[in-house]
């Protein structure tokens, strides 16, 4: 693996950072596209974008710290110096932070959430590619022909990062289509979040890199909880839409 893309003097520029920046750039243009499609004021949505970008960075770091809270209690300074981000933490933080903004500007919360549907998939594609190049979040040893040997492994392992990239590439066109013509507010968001969480739940059986709670790691419990919320919401809203 080659986590460093290039160097400027003594400063190393990592692929993970480039791909994360690419996620924010993609999110910006996707937000602009769908806000215009929905007839929303782009200047207002642009402000919301920057708020969500900041909240996402904070939430993703908190989401990475919480599963290892015992370690960070003993080493608090490493909260700021040690790497690690969490997509689930970013999503949940953005959803909470967005509530007062939406209320202030009298926007439709779940309509804005639909804009985030394709962003979720694009983010998974770019960030998991960054995880792969960093040689992190891989699975257990495997003899399968597509196994990958990372610098920190003793042999080929499951490239679970690429499994999630492949899943996101499949989900993306559906997320885009759902957001392009949602049947109701939240139509694209709940479906996309459900499918990504389902993928995360099963993939984390292969990459249990954090503390176990029974048979699951914390990210699996969160993913399962999201699925258990999203699925009945989808069923109820679909029934209401068909009955209308």
C-alpha positions in Angstrom: 0.0 0.0 0.0 1.1 3.6 -0.6 -0.7 5.9 1.9 1.4 8.9 1.0 0.4 10.5 -2.3 3.3 12.9 -2.5 5.5 15.1 -0.3 6.1 18.9 -0.2 9.4 19.2 1.5 9.0 17.5 4.9 5.2 17.6 4.6 3.6 14.3 3.6 0.2 14.5 1.8 -1.8 11.3 2.4 -4.3 9.8 0.0 -6.8 9.5 2.8 -6.7 13.3 3.3 -7.1 13.9 -0.5 -10.0 11.5 -0.7 -11.7 13.0 2.3 -11.3 16.5 0.7 -12.7 15.0 -2.5 -15.8 13.9 -0.4 -16.4 17.4 0.7 -16.0 18.8 -2.8 -18.4 16.2 -4.2 -20.9 16.9 -1.4 -20.8 20.6 -2.3 -21.6 20.1 -6.0 -24.2 17.4 -5.3 -25.9 19.7 -2.8 -25.9 22.5 -5.3 -27.4 20.2 -8.0 -30.2 18.9 -5.9 -31.0 22.2 -4.2 -31.6 23.7 -7.6 -33.6 20.7 -8.7 -35.8 21.0 -5.6 -36.2 24.8 -6.2 -34.4 25.7 -2.9 -32.4 28.9 -2.2 -28.8 27.8 -2.9 -27.3 30.6 -0.7 -29.2 29.1 2.3 -28.3 25.5 1.5 -24.7 26.5 1.0 -24.6 27.8 4.5 -26.1 24.6 5.7 -23.5 22.6 3.7 -20.6 24.4 5.5 -22.3 23.8 8.9 -22.8 20.1 8.1 -19.2 19.8 6.8 -17.9 21.1 10.1 -20.3 19.0 12.2 -19.4 16.0 10.2 -15.7 16.3 11.0 -16.4 16.7 14.7 -18.9 13.9 14.7 -16.7 11.5 12.8 -13.9 12.0 15.2 -16.2 11.5 18.2 -17.6 8.4 16.6 -14.1 6.9 16.3 -13.2 7.8 19.9 -16.3 6.4 21.7 -15.7 2.7 20.8 -12.3 3.0 22.5 -13.4 5.3 25.3 -11.4 3.4 28.0 -8.2 3.9 26.1 -8.8 7.6 25.6 -9.7 8.1 29.2 -6.2 6.9 30.0 -4.6 8.8 27.0 -6.8 11.9 26.5 -4.2 13.8 24.4 -4.4 11.1 21.8 -8.0 12.2 21.1 -6.4 15.0 19.0 -3.2 13.3 17.8 -4.3 9.8 17.0 -6.1 9.0 13.7 -9.5 7.5 13.1 -12.9 8.7 11.8 -16.4 7.3 11.9 -19.0 7.7 9.1 -21.8 6.8 11.6 -20.7 9.5 14.0 -20.6 12.1 11.1 -24.1 11.1 9.9 -25.7 11.3 13.4 -24.0 14.6 14.3 -25.1 16.2 11.0 -28.7 15.1 11.5 -28.8 16.6 15.0 -27.0 19.8 14.1 -29.2 20.4 11.1 -32.4 20.5 13.1 -32.2 24.1 14.5 -30.9 25.4 11.1 -33.9 23.9 9.3 -36.4 25.3 11.8 -34.8 28.7 11.6 -35.1 28.9 7.8 -38.4 27.1 7.7 -37.1 24.3 5.4 -38.3 20.7 5.0 -35.9 18.6 7.0 -36.5 15.3 5.2 -36.4 17.0 1.8 -32.9 18.2 2.6 -32.1 14.7 3.9 -32.9 13.3 0.4 -30.1 15.5 -0.9 -27.7 13.7 1.4 -28.6 10.2 -0.1 -26.1 10.2 -3.0 -23.6 12.0 -0.8 -23.6 9.0 1.6 -22.7 6.7 -1.2 -20.0 8.9 -2.7 -18.5 9.4 0.8 -18.4 5.6 1.3 -16.6 5.1 -2.0 -13.9 7.7 -1.4 -13.3 7.3 2.3 -13.2 3.5 2.1 -10.7 3.8 -0.8 -8.7 5.9 1.6 -8.9 3.3 4.3 -7.6 0.7 1.8 -4.6 2.8 0.8 -3.9 3.4 4.5 -3.9 -0.3 5.1 -6.6 -0.2 7.8 -10.0 -1.7 8.5 -9.2 -4.9 6.7 -10.7 -8.3 7.5 -9.4 -11.7 8.6 -6.8 -13.9 6.8 -8.1 -15.5 3.6 -6.8 -17.8 0.8 -9.2 -16.3 -1.7 -7.5 -15.0 -4.9 -8.4 -11.4 -4.2 -6.9 -11.4 -0.7 -4.6 -8.4 -0.1 -1.4 -8.3 2.0 -0.9 -5.1 4.0 2.3 -4.0 5.7 0.8 -4.8 9.1 -0.5 -8.3 8.2 1.3 -11.6 8.0 -0.4 -12.7 4.8 -3.4 -12.0 2.6 -6.6 -10.7 4.3 -10.1 -9.8 3.2 -10.0 -6.3 1.7 -13.2 -5.4 3.4 -12.7 -1.7 2.5 -13.0 -2.6 -1.1 -16.1 -4.7 -0.4 -17.8 -1.6 1.0 -16.6 0.4 -2.0 -18.1 -2.2 -4.3 -21.4 -2.1 -2.4 -21.5 1.8 -2.5 -20.8 1.7 -6.3 -23.9 -0.5 -6.6 -26.0 1.7 -4.3 -25.0 5.1 -5.7 -27.1 5.0 -9.0 -30.1 3.9 -6.9 -29.5 6.7 -4.4 -29.2 9.2 -7.2 -32.4 8.0 -8.9 -34.3 8.1 -5.6 -33.1 11.6 -4.9 -33.8 12.7 -8.4 -37.4 12.0 -8.2 -38.4 11.2 -4.5 -42.0 10.0 -4.0 -42.1 11.8 -0.7 -39.7 13.7 1.6 -37.2 11.3 3.0 -37.8 8.7 0.3 -34.2 8.6 -0.9 -32.5 9.2 2.5 -34.2 6.4 4.4 -33.6 3.9 1.7 -30.0 4.8 1.2 -29.2 4.9 4.9 -30.9 1.5 5.4 -29.0 -0.2 2.6 -25.6 1.2 3.7 -26.3 0.3 7.3 -27.2 -3.2 6.3 -24.0 -3.6 4.4 -22.1 -2.2 7.4 -23.7 -4.6 9.8 -22.7 -7.7 7.9 -19.2 -6.5 6.9 -18.3 -5.7 10.5 -18.5 -9.4 11.2 -15.3 -9.6 9.2 -13.6 -6.5 10.6 -14.2 -6.6 14.3 -11.4 -4.2 15.2 -13.0 -2.7 18.4 -14.4 -3.9 21.6 -17.1 -6.6 21.5 -20.5 -6.2 23.1 -21.7 -9.7 23.0 -21.3 -10.9 19.4 -21.2 -7.4 18.0 -18.9 -4.3 17.9 -20.4 -0.9 18.6 -20.6 0.1 14.9 -22.7 -3.1 14.2 -25.1 -2.2 17.1 -25.5 1.3 15.7 -26.0 -0.1 12.1 -28.6 -2.6 13.3 -30.4 0.2 15.3 -30.5 2.4 12.2 -31.9 -0.5 10.1 -34.6 -1.2 12.8 -35.6 2.4 12.6 -35.4 2.9 8.9 -37.3 -0.2 7.7 -40.6 0.4 9.5 -40.4 4.1 8.6 -40.0 3.2 4.9 -43.0 0.7 5.1 -45.2 3.3 6.9 -44.4 6.1 4.5 -44.8 3.9 1.5 -48.2 2.9 2.7 -49.2 6.5 3.3 -48.0 7.5 -0.1 -50.0 4.7 -1.9 -53.1 5.5 0.1 -52.9 9.2 -0.7 
